[in-house]
Amino acid sequence: MKKLLLSAALACGVGASQAQTMPAPPQWLDTAVFYQIYPASFSDTDGNGIGDLGGIISKLDYIHSVGVNAIWMSPVFSSEFRDGGYDITDFYSVAPRYGTNAQLVELVRQAHAKGMKVCLDLVAGHTSDRHPWFLQSMQADTNLHYSDYYIWTDSKDKRPGGGYVTSDAPRDGNYLRNFFDCQPALNYGFARPNPANPWEQPVDAPGPQAVRRELKNIIAFWMDKGVDGFRVDMAASLIKNDPGHVETRKLWHEMRRWFSARYPEGVLISEWSRPEEAIPAGFHIDFMMQFNTPGFPSLFFNKEGVEIQQDTCYFQALGGGQIREFVDNYTHQRSKTLGLGYIALPTANHDCQRLSCGDRTDPRQLKVAMTFLLTMPGTPFIYYGDEIGMRFLPDWPEKEGSIMGRNANRSGSRTPMQWAAGPTAGFSAGPADSLYLPLDPDPLRPTVAAQQDDPESLLNYVRGLLALRKETPALATRGDWRLVSDVDKPYPMVYVRQPENGPCYLVAVNPADRNVEATLPASLSGAQYIYGTGAKDIRWSAGKESARLRMKPVSAAVFRLDDVSVTVPSFR
């Protein structure tokens, strides 16, 4: 695991000499489990209805108790908050509503004292249109320091498609956005500049090179204050007109070599959702989510959601889903990245619907889904509140750019954390009508307080799964994985986890609200049940050639294979 797979690197367009010199990932990633916090919604300590760094500090003991050992926070930098903090006005300062730079350093210090890492969110591809850099670039004089930090046409009469925004700035030109109009793209250059568009600078031009240096400065500023790494927003978006992201991957490979040489224990996490590109390019972790690589939506997205809404998914009591799309694509991505970095299957995030969504809100269903998510290889990411079953709330009020377009309102996944009973759910001492977003109105909404001491709660089930993962190498980040049930008979889904040394484990999940069975190798019938939900009376029957595993409705089980040798193909 500590050396590159040269064939994987070559398959993704990274040269042989580069692959041979890629720094090894930090060892702490072998056991990392992340908890994502949306700062405005986590815990408010000053009573203004918006979460803050003091609130996160006050909840570090709780976060640690879940079983995680790393935190990723969505942006805490100064911002106009027209896109939830992803429109940054100063990369070097904490937004006043969250606190101060000193408080962030104190959060990191206290997290480290509890054995937890802290990663920030790095918006590398754009700024706010109120950022001082952009305000200078708008000036008629195009020879100023920041004039080429952004991409401007050479005339207001030039209005090419593809995201250019008509501008009334003194500068005679229109600018290229990276996401919303208020987020002008930083200029990392064009992989294939069009000679007919003289503003399209090559990647080695002075402007793009200055932006690269600035990105390193931002990273170094926070790493030198003790931060452990970054999740990089829209990581594939930096270089324009870049088919196959060839130049973008070269950029990140350069960044990784610099970063690891200076911060060997630091981590880079990408929002790319194509691990076979992102990880060989230099990221330690990439998500497999709702875009770029198919598979995740077919498992989790149902009739309620942010962008993708569909009648059927796999983790649904209806039991009409399929797993082939996920298995095929996950297997491919895994084969291209083993030894290089880790794939992350998150419970959710701030841009998509929560795990508890639509017709999947019963704690039994959520336990089954969590069993899958927390026993797969790679790095788990738990979105705040998913460990207690907080619901996605469709058609929630728009807040700070939460609406991206048709059927794409993200505010339903950003509601205040539900700590306890009461009008503000323990989130804030302020009045209920001052909260960042309205709370889930259900009088039976889940809370930490209600689940804390309940041995049957989702929270304690998640804690048990993470404790099992921590003490069981086969179920952890690096253990091998193979589906052993029939991919075209998806209920139940059964897979083997195998360490480099030691016993294998078998995981079986049945999200369907009906009895199901799987035909498996006969030797597996000796597996010993060790953890699960709704599965203690699971039934095995063995013949000479095969075994049958019978599962109850909405159930999951983890088995230990003490005396069985299961050969799992290895890509190392």
C-alpha positions as CSV (number, residue, x, y, z in Angstrom):
1,M,0.0,0.0,0.0
2,K,2.9,2.3,0.5
3,K,4.1,2.3,-3.1
4,L,2.4,3.4,-6.3
5,L,0.8,1.0,-8.7
6,L,2.6,2.0,-11.9
7,S,0.1,0.4,-14.2
8,A,-2.8,2.3,-12.5
9,A,-0.8,5.6,-12.8
10,L,-0.1,5.0,-16.5
11,A,-3.7,4.1,-17.2
12,C,-4.8,7.5,-15.9
13,G,-2.3,9.5,-17.9
14,V,0.4,10.1,-15.3
15,G,3.9,9.5,-16.7
16,A,6.1,6.7,-15.5
17,S,8.8,9.0,-14.0
18,Q,6.1,10.9,-12.1
19,A,4.5,7.7,-10.8
20,Q,7.8,6.4,-9.4
21,T,8.3,9.6,-7.4
22,M,4.7,10.0,-6.0
23,P,5.0,10.4,-2.2
24,A,3.4,7.8,0.0
25,P,0.1,8.6,1.7
26,P,0.3,9.4,5.5
27,Q,-0.2,6.3,7.6
28,W,-3.0,7.8,9.6
29,L,-5.3,7.6,6.5
30,D,-5.2,3.8,6.9
31,T,-7.7,4.2,9.8
32,A,-9.3,7.5,9.1
33,V,-13.1,8.0,9.5
34,F,-14.3,11.5,8.7
35,Y,-17.2,13.6,10.1
36,Q,-18.4,16.5,7.8
37,I,-19.6,19.6,9.5
38,Y,-21.6,22.4,7.8
39,P,-20.5,25.1,10.2
40,A,-23.6,27.4,10.0
41,S,-25.8,24.5,11.1
42,F,-23.8,22.6,13.7
43,S,-23.9,24.5,17.0
44,D,-24.4,28.1,17.9
45,T,-22.8,29.5,21.0
46,D,-23.5,33.3,20.7
47,G,-27.3,33.0,20.2
48,N,-27.5,34.6,16.8
49,G,-28.9,31.4,15.2
50,I,-25.8,30.6,13.1
51,G,-23.3,27.9,14.1
52,D,-19.8,28.9,14.9
53,L,-16.3,27.6,15.8
54,G,-17.1,27.8,19.5
55,G,-20.0,25.5,18.9
56,I,-17.8,23.0,17.1
57,I,-15.2,23.1,19.9
58,S,-17.9,22.5,22.5
59,K,-19.0,19.4,20.7
60,L,-15.6,17.8,20.1
61,D,-16.2,15.2,22.8
62,Y,-19.5,14.1,21.1
63,I,-17.9,14.0,17.7
64,H,-15.1,11.8,19.1
65,S,-17.7,9.5,20.8
66,V,-19.2,8.7,17.5
67,G,-16.1,6.8,16.6
68,V,-14.6,9.2,14.0
69,N,-11.0,10.5,14.1
70,A,-11.1,13.3,11.5
71,I,-13.3,16.4,10.8
72,W,-13.9,18.1,7.5
73,M,-15.6,21.5,7.7
74,S,-17.3,23.2,4.8
75,P,-15.7,26.7,4.2
76,V,-15.2,28.9,7.3
77,F,-13.4,31.7,5.4
78,S,-14.6,35.3,4.9
79,S,-17.4,35.3,2.3
80,E,-20.5,37.1,1.0
81,F,-22.4,33.9,1.6
82,R,-24.2,33.9,-1.7
83,D,-23.2,30.2,-2.0
84,G,-23.1,29.0,1.5
85,G,-19.5,30.2,2.0
86,Y,-18.2,28.8,-1.3
87,D,-17.9,32.4,-2.6
88,I,-14.8,33.5,-0.7
89,T,-13.7,37.1,-0.2
90,D,-10.5,36.3,1.8
91,F,-8.8,32.9,1.9
92,Y,-6.6,34.0,4.8
93,S,-9.3,34.9,7.4
94,V,-12.1,33.2,9.2
95,A,-15.6,34.7,8.6
96,P,-16.5,36.9,11.6
97,R,-19.8,35.0,12.0
98,Y,-17.9,31.8,12.7
99,G,-15.1,33.4,14.9
100,T,-11.5,34.3,14.4
101,N,-8.3,32.7,13.1
102,A,-7.2,32.2,16.7
103,Q,-10.4,30.2,17.4
104,L,-9.8,28.0,14.4
105,V,-6.2,27.3,15.7
106,E,-7.7,26.5,19.1
107,L,-10.2,24.1,17.5
108,V,-7.4,22.3,15.8
109,R,-5.4,22.2,19.0
110,Q,-8.2,20.7,21.0
111,A,-9.1,18.2,18.3
112,H,-5.5,17.1,18.1
113,A,-5.5,16.6,21.9
114,K,-8.4,14.2,21.5
115,G,-6.7,12.3,18.7
116,M,-8.7,13.9,15.8
117,K,-7.5,15.6,12.6
118,V,-9.1,18.7,11.1
119,C,-9.4,19.4,7.4
120,L,-10.7,22.6,5.8
121,D,-12.6,23.2,2.6
122,L,-10.4,24.7,-0.2
123,V,-12.3,26.5,-3.0
124,A,-9.4,26.4,-5.5
125,G,-11.3,27.2,-8.7
126,H,-13.0,30.6,-8.0
127,T,-13.5,33.4,-5.6
128,S,-16.4,35.8,-4.8
129,D,-16.9,38.6,-7.3
130,R,-16.4,40.8,-4.2
131,H,-13.0,39.5,-3.5
132,P,-10.3,42.2,-3.6
133,W,-8.4,40.3,-6.3
134,F,-11.5,40.4,-8.6
135,L,-12.3,44.0,-7.8
136,Q,-8.8,44.9,-9.0
137,S,-9.1,42.7,-12.1
138,M,-12.2,44.6,-13.1
139,Q,-10.3,47.9,-13.5
140,A,-9.7,49.4,-17.0
141,D,-6.0,49.1,-16.5
142,T,-5.1,45.5,-17.3
143,N,-1.5,45.7,-16.1
144,L,-2.3,45.6,-12.4
145,H,-1.1,42.7,-10.1
146,Y,-4.4,40.8,-10.2
147,S,-5.5,41.6,-13.8
148,D,-4.7,38.1,-15.0
149,Y,-5.9,36.2,-11.9
150,Y,-9.3,35.8,-13.8
151,I,-10.4,35.1,-17.3
152,W,-11.7,38.1,-19.2
153,T,-12.5,38.5,-22.8
154,D,-10.7,41.3,-24.6
155,S,-13.9,43.2,-25.4
156,K,-17.4,43.6,-24.0
157,D,-18.6,42.8,-27.5
158,K,-17.2,39.2,-27.1
159,R,-19.8,37.0,-25.4
160,P,-18.8,33.4,-26.0
161,G,-20.9,30.7,-24.6
162,G,-19.8,28.3,-21.9
163,G,-20.2,30.4,-18.8
164,Y,-19.1,33.9,-19.7
165,V,-20.9,36.6,-17.7
166,T,-21.7,40.0,-19.2
167,S,-20.0,42.6,-17.1
168,D,-20.5,46.3,-16.6
169,A,-17.0,46.7,-15.0
170,P,-14.6,49.4,-16.2
171,R,-12.6,46.7,-17.9
172,D,-13.5,46.2,-21.5
173,G,-14.4,42.5,-21.3
174,N,-16.7,39.8,-19.8
175,Y,-15.6,37.2,-17.3
176,L,-15.8,33.5,-17.0
177,R,-17.7,32.0,-14.1
178,N,-16.9,28.7,-12.4
179,F,-20.3,28.0,-10.9
180,F,-22.7,30.8,-10.1
181,D,-22.3,34.2,-11.8
182,C,-21.0,35.6,-8.4
183,Q,-18.1,33.1,-8.6
184,P,-15.6,34.1,-11.3
185,A,-13.1,31.4,-12.3
186,L,-9.5,31.8,-11.2
187,N,-7.2,31.7,-14.2
188,Y,-5.2,28.5,-14.3
189,G,-5.0,28.7,-18.0
190,F,-6.3,26.7,-21.0
191,A,-5.0,23.3,-22.0
192,R,-5.9,24.2,-25.6
193,P,-6.0,27.9,-26.0
194,N,-8.0,29.0,-29.1
195,P,-5.9,31.3,-31.2
196,A,-9.1,33.2,-32.1
197,N,-9.6,34.1,-28.4
198,P,-6.4,35.9,-27.3
199,W,-7.6,36.0,-23.7
200,E,-7.2,32.2,-23.4
201,Q,-3.8,32.0,-21.9
202,P,-1.7,28.8,-21.8
203,V,-1.1,27.1,-18.5
204,D,2.5,28.3,-18.3
205,A,1.6,32.0,-18.9
206,P,2.5,34.4,-16.0
207,G,-1.1,34.9,-14.8
208,P,-1.9,31.1,-14.5
209,Q,1.5,30.5,-12.8
210,A,0.8,33.4,-10.3
211,V,-2.5,31.8,-9.4
212,R,-0.8,28.4,-8.8
213,R,1.7,30.2,-6.4
214,E,-1.2,31.8,-4.6
215,L,-2.9,28.4,-4.2
216,K,0.2,27.1,-2.5
217,N,0.4,30.2,-0.3
218,I,-3.2,29.6,0.9
219,I,-2.5,25.9,1.6
220,A,0.7,26.8,3.5
221,F,-0.9,29.5,5.5
222,W,-3.4,27.1,7.1
223,M,-1.1,24.1,7.2
224,D,1.4,26.1,9.2
225,K,-1.3,26.8,11.7
226,G,-1.7,23.1,12.4
227,V,-4.5,22.2,10.0
228,D,-4.2,18.6,8.7
229,G,-5.3,19.0,5.1
230,F,-8.1,20.1,2.7
231,R,-11.1,18.9,0.8
232,V,-10.8,20.6,-2.6
233,D,-14.1,21.9,-4.0
234,M,-14.7,21.3,-7.7
235,A,-11.1,19.9,-8.0
236,A,-11.5,19.0,-11.7
237,S,-12.6,22.5,-12.8
238,L,-9.3,24.5,-12.7
239,I,-7.8,24.3,-16.2
240,K,-10.2,25.2,-19.0
241,N,-10.7,23.4,-22.3
242,D,-8.9,20.4,-20.9
243,P,-10.2,17.2,-22.5
244,G,-9.7,14.3,-20.2
245,H,-8.4,16.7,-17.5
246,V,-4.9,16.0,-18.7
247,E,-3.4,19.4,-17.7
248,T,-5.6,19.5,-14.6
249,R,-4.1,16.2,-13.4
250,K,-0.6,17.5,-14.1
251,L,-1.4,20.5,-11.9
252,W,-2.6,18.4,-9.0
253,H,0.3,16.1,-9.4
254,E,2.7,19.1,-9.0
255,M,0.7,20.3,-6.0
256,R,0.8,16.8,-4.3
257,R,4.6,16.5,-4.7
258,W,5.1,20.0,-3.2
259,F,2.5,19.4,-0.5
260,S,3.8,16.0,0.6
261,A,7.4,17.2,0.6
262,R,6.4,20.1,2.9
263,Y,3.6,18.4,4.9
264,P,4.1,14.7,4.8
265,E,1.3,14.0,7.2
266,G,-1.1,16.3,5.3
267,V,-4.1,15.0,3.3
268,L,-5.7,16.2,0.0
269,I,-9.3,15.1,-0.6
270,S,-11.0,15.9,-3.9
271,E,-14.5,16.6,-5.0
272,W,-13.9,15.0,-8.4
273,S,-16.0,11.8,-8.2
274,R,-13.8,10.0,-10.6
275,P,-11.1,8.3,-8.5
276,E,-9.3,6.8,-11.4
277,E,-8.4,10.3,-12.5
278,A,-8.2,12.2,-9.1
279,I,-6.1,9.7,-7.1
280,P,-3.3,9.0,-9.6
281,A,-3.2,12.8,-10.1
282,G,-2.2,13.3,-6.5
283,F,-5.3,13.2,-4.2
284,H,-5.2,10.9,-1.3
285,I,-9.0,10.4,-1.3
286,D,-11.8,11.0,-3.9
287,F,-15.5,10.6,-3.5
288,M,-17.7,8.3,-5.5
289,M,-20.9,10.3,-5.5
290,Q,-23.7,11.5,-7.7
291,F,-21.7,12.7,-10.7
292,N,-18.9,11.6,-13.1
293,T,-18.9,7.9,-12.0
294,P,-22.3,6.1,-12.0
295,G,-23.3,3.9,-9.2
296,F,-24.0,5.9,-6.0
297,P,-27.4,7.3,-7.1
298,S,-28.6,3.8,-8.0
299,L,-28.0,2.7,-4.4
300,F,-29.4,5.7,-2.5
301,F,-31.4,8.3,-4.4
302,N,-35.2,7.9,-4.2
303,K,-38.2,10.1,-5.0
304,E,-37.0,13.0,-2.8
305,G,-33.7,14.6,-3.6
306,V,-31.6,17.6,-4.6
307,E,-30.9,16.9,-8.3
308,I,-31.6,13.2,-8.9
309,Q,-35.0,12.0,-8.1
310,Q,-36.1,8.5,-9.1
311,D,-38.8,5.9,-8.2
312,T,-36.4,3.1,-7.4
313,C,-33.1,2.6,-5.7
314,Y,-31.4,-0.3,-4.0
315,F,-31.6,0.9,-0.4
316,Q,-35.4,1.0,-0.3
317,A,-37.9,-1.2,1.4
318,L,-39.7,-1.6,-2.0
319,G,-36.8,-3.9,-2.9
320,G,-36.9,-3.2,-6.6
321,G,-33.4,-1.9,-7.1
322,Q,-30.2,-3.2,-8.7
323,I,-26.5,-3.2,-7.8
324,R,-24.8,-4.0,-11.1
325,E,-24.2,-0.4,-12.0
326,F,-22.5,0.2,-8.6
327,V,-20.5,-3.0,-8.5
328,D,-19.2,-2.6,-12.1
329,N,-18.1,1.0,-11.6
330,Y,-16.9,0.6,-8.1
331,T,-14.8,-2.4,-9.0
332,H,-13.3,-0.5,-11.9
333,Q,-12.5,2.6,-9.9
334,R,-11.0,0.4,-7.1
335,S,-8.8,-1.5,-9.6
336,K,-7.3,1.8,-10.9
337,T,-6.6,3.3,-7.4
338,L,-5.5,0.5,-5.1
339,G,-2.1,1.4,-3.5
340,L,-2.5,5.0,-4.6
341,G,-5.3,6.3,-2.3
342,Y,-8.8,5.7,-1.1
343,I,-12.3,5.9,-2.4
344,A,-14.9,7.5,-0.2
345,L,-18.6,6.5,-0.1
346,P,-20.2,9.3,2.0
347,T,-23.5,9.0,3.9
348,A,-24.4,12.3,2.3
349,N,-23.1,15.9,2.1
350,H,-24.2,19.5,2.0
351,D,-25.0,19.3,-1.8
352,C,-27.1,16.1,-1.9
353,Q,-30.0,14.5,0.1
354,R,-29.4,12.9,3.4
355,L,-29.4,9.2,3.9
356,S,-32.8,9.6,5.7
357,C,-34.9,10.7,2.8
358,G,-38.2,10.0,1.2
359,D,-39.4,6.5,2.0
360,R,-36.2,5.7,3.8
361,T,-36.5,7.2,7.3
362,D,-37.1,4.2,9.6
363,P,-34.1,3.6,11.8
364,R,-34.1,-0.1,10.7
365,Q,-33.5,1.0,7.1
366,L,-30.9,3.5,8.1
367,K,-29.0,0.8,10.1
368,V,-28.9,-1.5,7.0
369,A,-27.5,1.3,4.8
370,M,-25.0,2.3,7.5
371,T,-23.8,-1.3,7.7
372,F,-23.0,-1.2,4.0
373,L,-21.3,2.3,4.1
374,L,-19.2,1.6,7.2
375,T,-18.0,-1.9,6.2
376,M,-16.8,-1.0,2.7
377,P,-13.2,-0.3,1.8
378,G,-11.9,3.2,1.6
379,T,-12.5,6.1,3.9
380,P,-15.9,6.6,5.5
381,F,-17.4,10.1,5.6
382,I,-20.4,10.7,7.9
383,Y,-22.4,13.9,7.3
384,Y,-23.3,15.6,10.5
385,G,-26.7,14.3,11.8
386,D,-26.8,11.2,9.6
387,E,-25.6,9.2,12.7
388,I,-28.9,10.0,14.4
389,G,-31.1,9.9,11.2
390,M,-31.8,13.5,10.6
391,R,-34.2,13.8,7.6
392,F,-33.7,15.5,4.3
393,L,-36.5,18.1,4.1
394,P,-37.6,18.8,0.5
395,D,-38.8,22.3,-0.5
396,W,-37.1,24.0,2.4
397,P,-36.5,27.7,2.3
398,E,-33.8,28.9,0.1
399,K,-30.7,30.0,2.0
400,E,-27.5,31.6,0.8
401,G,-27.6,30.2,-2.7
402,S,-28.9,26.7,-1.7
403,I,-31.0,26.5,-4.9
404,M,-28.8,25.4,-7.9
405,G,-31.6,25.0,-10.4
406,R,-34.7,22.9,-11.0
407,N,-35.2,20.3,-8.3
408,A,-31.9,21.3,-6.8
409,N,-32.5,22.9,-3.4
410,R,-29.8,21.9,-1.0
411,S,-31.2,23.6,2.1
412,G,-33.1,20.5,3.1
413,S,-29.7,18.8,4.0
414,R,-28.4,21.9,5.9
415,T,-30.8,22.2,8.7
416,P,-29.6,22.8,12.3
417,M,-28.1,19.8,14.2
418,Q,-30.7,18.2,16.5
419,W,-29.0,17.9,19.9
420,A,-32.0,17.8,22.2
421,A,-35.7,18.4,22.7
422,G,-36.9,22.0,22.7
423,P,-37.8,24.8,20.3
424,T,-34.3,25.0,18.9
425,A,-33.3,21.4,19.4
426,G,-30.4,22.5,21.6
427,F,-28.7,24.1,18.6
428,S,-28.9,27.7,19.8
429,A,-29.9,29.7,22.9
430,G,-31.6,32.3,20.5
431,P,-35.2,32.2,19.5
432,A,-36.4,29.6,17.1
433,D,-37.2,32.1,14.4
434,S,-33.5,33.3,14.3
435,L,-32.1,29.9,13.3
436,Y,-30.0,29.6,10.1
437,L,-32.7,27.4,8.7
438,P,-36.0,26.1,10.2
439,L,-35.8,22.8,12.1
440,D,-37.4,19.6,11.1
441,P,-41.0,20.2,12.4
442,D,-41.7,16.6,13.3
443,P,-42.3,16.4,17.1
444,L,-40.5,13.0,17.0
445,R,-37.5,14.3,15.2
446,P,-34.3,12.3,16.2
447,T,-31.9,14.0,18.7
448,V,-28.6,13.1,20.2
449,A,-30.1,13.3,23.7
450,A,-32.8,10.8,23.0
451,Q,-30.4,8.3,21.4
452,Q,-27.3,8.8,23.6
453,D,-28.2,6.1,26.1
454,D,-30.5,3.9,24.1
455,P,-28.7,0.7,23.2
456,E,-31.0,0.2,20.2
457,S,-30.6,3.7,18.7
458,L,-29.1,4.4,15.3
459,L,-26.4,6.5,17.0
460,N,-25.2,3.6,19.1
461,Y,-25.5,1.2,16.2
462,V,-23.1,3.5,14.2
463,R,-20.8,3.6,17.2
464,G,-20.8,-0.2,17.3
465,L,-20.0,-0.4,13.6
466,L,-17.1,2.0,13.8
467,A,-15.8,0.2,16.9
468,L,-15.9,-3.1,15.0
469,R,-14.2,-1.5,12.0
470,K,-11.5,0.0,14.2
471,E,-10.6,-3.4,15.8
472,T,-11.1,-5.5,12.6
473,P,-8.4,-5.0,9.9
474,A,-10.6,-6.9,7.4
475,L,-13.4,-4.4,7.7
476,A,-11.2,-1.3,7.6
477,T,-9.8,0.9,4.9
478,R,-7.3,-1.4,3.2
479,G,-9.0,-4.8,3.4
480,D,-9.9,-6.4,0.1
481,W,-13.4,-6.6,-1.2
482,R,-15.4,-9.0,-3.4
483,L,-19.0,-9.5,-4.1
484,V,-19.9,-13.2,-3.5
485,S,-23.7,-13.0,-4.1
486,D,-25.3,-12.9,-7.6
487,V,-25.0,-9.4,-8.9
488,D,-28.2,-9.9,-10.8
489,K,-30.1,-11.1,-7.7
490,P,-29.3,-8.1,-5.6
491,Y,-31.3,-9.0,-2.4
492,P,-29.4,-9.7,-0.3
493,M,-26.1,-8.2,-1.3
494,V,-23.3,-10.2,0.2
495,Y,-19.6,-9.5,0.1
496,V,-16.3,-10.6,1.6
497,R,-13.8,-8.4,3.3
498,Q,-10.3,-9.8,3.6
499,P,-7.1,-8.4,5.3
500,E,-3.6,-9.1,4.2
501,N,-3.4,-11.4,7.3
502,G,-6.0,-12.8,9.5
503,P,-9.7,-14.0,9.3
504,C,-12.1,-12.8,6.6
505,Y,-15.5,-11.3,7.3
506,L,-18.7,-11.6,5.4
507,V,-21.2,-8.7,5.2
508,A,-24.8,-9.2,4.1
509,V,-27.4,-6.5,3.7
510,N,-31.1,-6.8,2.8
511,P,-32.9,-3.4,2.5
512,A,-36.0,-5.1,1.1
513,D,-39.1,-5.5,3.3
514,R,-39.4,-9.2,2.5
515,N,-37.6,-12.4,3.2
516,V,-34.7,-13.0,0.8
517,E,-32.0,-15.6,0.3
518,A,-28.6,-15.9,-1.5
519,T,-26.8,-19.0,-2.8
520,L,-23.2,-18.8,-1.7
521,P,-20.1,-21.1,-1.6
522,A,-20.8,-24.0,0.8
523,S,-17.8,-23.2,3.0
524,L,-19.4,-19.9,4.0
525,S,-22.1,-21.6,6.0
526,G,-19.7,-21.8,9.0
527,A,-19.6,-18.0,9.4
528,Q,-20.2,-16.7,12.9
529,Y,-22.7,-13.8,13.3
530,I,-21.0,-10.9,15.2
531,Y,-23.0,-7.8,14.5
532,G,-26.0,-6.5,12.7
533,T,-29.7,-5.5,12.8
534,G,-32.8,-7.6,12.5
535,A,-30.5,-10.6,11.7
536,K,-29.9,-12.5,14.8
537,D,-32.2,-15.3,13.7
538,I,-30.5,-15.5,10.3
539,R,-30.6,-19.0,8.7
540,W,-27.9,-20.9,6.9
541,S,-28.4,-24.2,5.1
542,A,-25.5,-26.0,3.5
543,G,-25.2,-28.7,0.8
544,K,-22.2,-30.2,-0.9
545,E,-21.8,-27.5,-3.5
546,S,-23.4,-24.4,-2.0
547,A,-25.0,-22.8,1.0
548,R,-28.1,-20.7,1.3
549,L,-28.3,-17.6,3.4
550,R,-31.8,-16.6,4.4
551,M,-32.4,-13.1,5.7
552,K,-35.4,-11.4,7.3
553,P,-36.9,-8.2,6.0
554,V,-34.8,-5.0,6.4
555,S,-31.8,-6.7,8.0
556,A,-28.0,-6.6,7.9
557,A,-25.3,-8.9,9.3
558,V,-21.6,-9.1,9.7
559,F,-20.0,-12.6,10.1
560,R,-16.6,-13.8,11.0
561,L,-15.0,-16.6,9.0
562,D,-12.6,-18.1,11.4
563,D,-11.8,-21.4,9.7
564,V,-12.5,-20.5,6.1
565,S,-10.0,-19.3,3.6
566,V,-11.7,-17.1,1.0
567,T,-9.5,-16.0,-1.9
568,V,-10.2,-12.5,-2.9
569,P,-8.6,-11.1,-6.0
570,S,-6.0,-8.6,-5.1
571,F,-5.0,-5.6,-7.3
572,R,-1.8,-4.8,-5.3
